[in-house]
Amino acid sequence: GYDGEVLPRPISDPLCEDYTVPNADKPMLVGSLTHEWRYFPNFPGRNMTDRFLRENMKGFAAANPAVQNCSAQRMLQKFPVEECKLAAGACAKLAKRGSPKMMPSATAEYSLGDGFSLGPGSGPRFHYTIDIEAANGTCGSCHTGDNRLLFGLAGADWVNPEIGESKVWTTFGDMLQEYWLSFAKTGVPSSDLGPTWKPAYNSKDVRNWAVPVMFFNFSTTASISSQTAMSSAAYPSSEAQATLTDILCKKPPVPGQCAALSSQ
């Protein structure tokens, strides 16, 4: 929602309409972890997907379960299967929160805020994705894991205690801190421990949206520099982001093939 004063227009307008927010000439650094939505056990991925479609797809809320399931599955076709690489017990627990496709969909829906921030404007936008799955925490690369790195904190949800005390983990955190601090000082993130960070292409063309992106991929077996690089592909994919944005902005009706199931 928006109140017309503090928020004069809907927050989706920079992505969906020809609208440049005030102060869009300022630099911005924005991004997310690869599995943000895992952090919210009381809000499974299936609930996030259902709410997104209820709010943005015409006819979905009033449709019967067959139509709703068909519509959700057609959207989820654009998403990769989320492979859990954590310990078996942690994977079994996480599987209860949503299907292998609903979890990346929920993370992408949650992270659509990146798009609002990365929308049109003359200021440079520095976009990132962080993957700390290899740190083997019980939640993996989930919400707030970047805060743990930036503030030098441990926590079993994000990092195995043994890995959390390792040189490679602390160096990874040092690199992120250098990027963030230099951005605060100069408006351009830089680090002696990582590659040059190029600004993203901030355009309403979502199929080229928010790339290149700095991909921070923590690894216990490789050097930091070899696992951190600029990427020309959005996460989980540009096609998936475009699908969500089309639904958010165009408010389409349920797909025709799904609407045909309304009599069931």
N, C-alpha and C positions, 0 to 999 in steps of 0.2 A: 504494500500500500504506500501511499504518499499523501502528504497533508497540504500540498500547494504552497507551502511557505519554506520550511526547512528543506523539504524535498518537493520542488516545484513541479516535477514530472515523474512518471514511473521510472524506476531504476533500470528497466529494460530498454528505455528509449535510445540510449547511445548505440545499442546493438541492433535495434529493430527500426528505428526512425532516423531521419536526417537531422540528428541533434548532437551537438557537441557540448559537453558539460562545461560549466565554468571552471577555470583554472586547468583546462585540458592542455595548456601549453607547458605545464610542469612535468618533469620526468616522473616516472612511476616504475616501481619494481613489484611484480605480482606473480603468484603462481600457487602450486599446490603439491601435495604428495600424491603418489600413485594410487593409494587405497584409502583415501580420506574417510569414506563412509563406514569402514569397519569399526571406527571408534564409538559408534552410536548403537549399542546393543538393543536399546529400547525402540529403535526406529530402523527396522530391517530394510534392506535394499528394495524388497518388493513393495513396501509401503511408500517409499520415496518415488518410485516409478508410477505407482497408482495415483499418488497425489499430483504429480507433474501432469499426467494425462487428464485427470479430472479437471484441472485448472486451465488446460491449454488446448484440449482437443474437443471440438464440438460434438455433442452427443455421447461422449464416453461415459460421463457420470450417470446418465439415465439408462445406459445400455445393460443388457443382461450379461452374466459372467462369461458366456461364450464369446460375445463381441469384445468385451474388455480384454480377455486373455489373448484373442487374436490380434487386437490392436497393439497390445504391449509386446507380443512376440515379433510383430513386424518391425517395430522400432528397435528391439533388441538385436535384430539381425545385423545391425551395423556395428555391434560391439563385439570385441574379442571375448573368448572364454577366459575368465580370470583364473589362472593356475596358481594354487596356493603352494608356496615353496617353504613353508614353515614346518615346525615339528608336527607329527601326525595328530597329536592331541589338540594343538592350536587350530589346525586346519578343520578338524571335525567340529570344533566349537564355532568357528567362523562360518562354516557351511550352513548353520542353522539361521543365519541372518539374511540369507538371500541366495538365489541361484548364481552359478558362475558368471552369468551374463548380467544379472540384475545388479550385482555389486559394482562393476565398473560403470554401469549406466547411472547408478545412484551417485557415485563419485563425480561423474561428468555433470550431472544435473546440479549437484552441490557446488561444483566449481564453475558453473556458468557465470558466477560473479566476476570471474577473471575477464569474461567478455565485456561486461559492463565497464570495467576499469580500463580495458585495453582498446576501447572503442575509439572513434575518430578524435583527432586532436594533434596539435603540432609538437607536443612534448614527446620525447623518446620513451618508449615502453620496453622494459626489460622483463622478459617472461621466463619462468623456470618451472621445471618439474623435478621433484626429488624422489628417488627410490632407495629406501634403506631396508628393503626386504632381507638382504643378506646379513643384516645385524641380528636376525633371528630373535626378535622380540615376540611376545605372545600375540601382539596385535599387528606386527609387521610394519609396513610403510603406511601407517594410518595417521589420522588427524593429530596435530600438535607435535609430531616427531621432529619437525624443523625447529620448533622452539627448544626442544631438548638439546639439539646441536648448537643452536645459536647462543644459548645461555650456559652451555657446558654442564648440563644436567644428565643424570642417568635415569633409568626407569625400565623395569622388566617388560612393559608393554612395547617399547620401541627398540630395546637393545638387550641382548643377552649380557648378563653381568660381566662375564669374562671378556667379551668383545668390547664392552663399554670401557674397560680399563686399558685397552690396547692402543698402541701408538697410531695405528691406521684410523681408528675412530676419532681420536682427539685431533689428528691432523685434518681429517675430513671436516670436523667442526671448526677448526681454525680457518680453513679455506672459506667456509660460508660466512664466518664472522668478518673476514677481510672484505669479501664482496659487499656485505650489507653495510659495514661501517664506511667504506669508501663511497658507496652510493649516498649515504647520509651526508657526507662531507662535500661531495663534488657533483652528485647527480648522475655519476657513471660508475657502475660496479666494476671493481678490478681486484685481482689477487695475484700475488707472486706464485701461489700454489696451483693456479688453474689457468685455463685458456682465456683469451680475450672474449668478453661478452658483447655480442652485437645486439642492437635494439631490434625488437620485433616489428613486423609490418602490421601496423594498426589500421585495418581497413574494414569496411562493412562486408567485403567479400569473404565470408566465413571459410570458404574452401582454401583460402590463403591466409587465414586469420592467425595472428599471434605466433607466427614463425619468422625467423628461427627462434627456437627455444633452447635455453641452457638446460641440459639434462644432467643432473647430478645423480650418478648411479654408484652407490656405496658398494664396495667389494672388499672382502677380506683377503683376496688373493692377488689383486692387481694394484698397481700404483694409482694414486689419486688422479693424476693427470690423464692416465689412459682410460679412466672410467667417467670422466667429466668432459663433455663436449657439446658444441652447438649442434642442434638437430633441425632438419627441415621438416620434420613431421610432428604434428601435435599429438598429445596423448589423450584418450586412447587412439584416436585417429582423427584426421581432418574431416573425414566422411561422417564419423559419429557426431562430432561437434556440429557439423552442418545440419544433420538430421534433427538434433535437439533444438538448434536455433530456428530452423524452419517451423517446427511445431510451436515454439515459444512465440515467434513473431507473426506467423500467418494464421494461427488458430484454425487448423484444417479440420474437416469432419473426419469421423472414423473412416478408415479405408473401405472402399466399396466391397472388397472381398469379405471383409469382416462384418459390414453392415448386413450382408446377405444371411448372416447367422442369427439375425434378430428374432426369427420365428422359433428358435430352438429354446 
